[in-house]
């Protein structure tokens, strides 16, 4: 039963990966086509996007996110350990 479900899961994952790859290639082709048709507008969009990304405090945002993850990591480990301990106790009773 486990082999059959793992085969189905692998097939779904493989199809999902293939679909994502096809979609990415399609978006890339559309982007290339747009840039070839409108080079000046594409350069202007790239400059504007670069300026905006340069002005965003990405370092602070990522640092805050990492701090938040580190704070939440300890209780998550505690909950995981408690769950495993409970499962072990339940399997010993059976």
C-alpha positions in Angstrom: 0.0 0.0 0.0 2.8 2.4 0.9 4.6 1.7 -2.4 1.5 2.4 -4.4 0.8 5.7 -2.6 4.4 6.8 -2.8 4.3 6.1 -6.6 1.1 8.1 -6.9 2.6 11.0 -4.9 5.8 10.9 -7.0 3.7 11.0 -10.2 1.8 14.0 -8.9 5.0 15.7 -7.9 6.6 15.0 -11.2 3.6 16.3 -13.2 3.5 19.4 -10.9 7.2 20.0 -11.6 6.7 19.6 -15.3 3.7 22.0 -15.3 5.6 24.6 -13.4 8.6 24.3 -15.7 6.4 24.7 -18.8 4.6 27.7 -17.3 8.0 29.3 -16.4 9.3 28.8 -19.9 6.1 30.3 -21.3 6.4 33.4 -19.1 10.1 33.7 -20.1 9.2 33.5 -23.8 6.5 36.1 -23.4 9.0 38.4 -21.5 11.6 38.0 -24.3 9.0 38.8 -26.9 7.8 41.9 -25.0 11.4 43.1 -24.6 12.2 42.6 -28.3 9.0 44.6 -29.3 9.4 47.4 -26.7 13.1 47.7 -25.7 12.9 51.3 -24.5 9.9 50.6 -22.3 11.5 47.4 -20.9 14.6 49.3 -20.0 12.5 52.0 -18.3 10.6 49.3 -16.3 13.9 47.7 -15.3 15.3 51.0 -14.1 12.2 51.8 -12.1 12.1 48.3 -10.5 15.8 48.5 -9.7 15.3 51.9 -8.1 12.4 50.7 -6.0 14.2 47.6 -4.9 17.3 49.7 -4.0 15.2 51.9 -1.8 13.4 49.1 0.1 14.8 48.1 3.4 15.2 44.5 2.3 18.0 43.8 4.9 15.8 45.0 7.8 12.8 43.1 6.5 14.8 39.8 6.2 16.5 40.4 9.5 13.1 40.9 11.2 11.8 37.8 9.5 14.8 35.7 10.7 14.4 37.0 14.3 10.7 36.1 14.2 11.5 32.6 13.0 14.1 32.1 15.7 11.6 33.2 18.4 8.9 30.8 17.0 11.4 27.9 16.5 11.8 27.1 20.2 8.0 26.6 20.9 7.7 24.6 17.7 10.4 22.2 18.8 8.8 21.9 22.2 5.4 21.1 20.6 7.0 18.6 18.2 8.8 16.8 21.1 5.6 16.7 23.1 3.7 15.2 20.2 6.4 12.5 19.6 6.4 11.7 23.3 2.6 11.3 23.3 2.8 9.1 20.2 5.5 6.9 21.9 3.3 6.6 25.0 0.3 5.6 22.9 2.3 3.0 21.0 3.6 1.5 24.2 0.1 1.1 25.6 -1.0 -0.9 22.5 
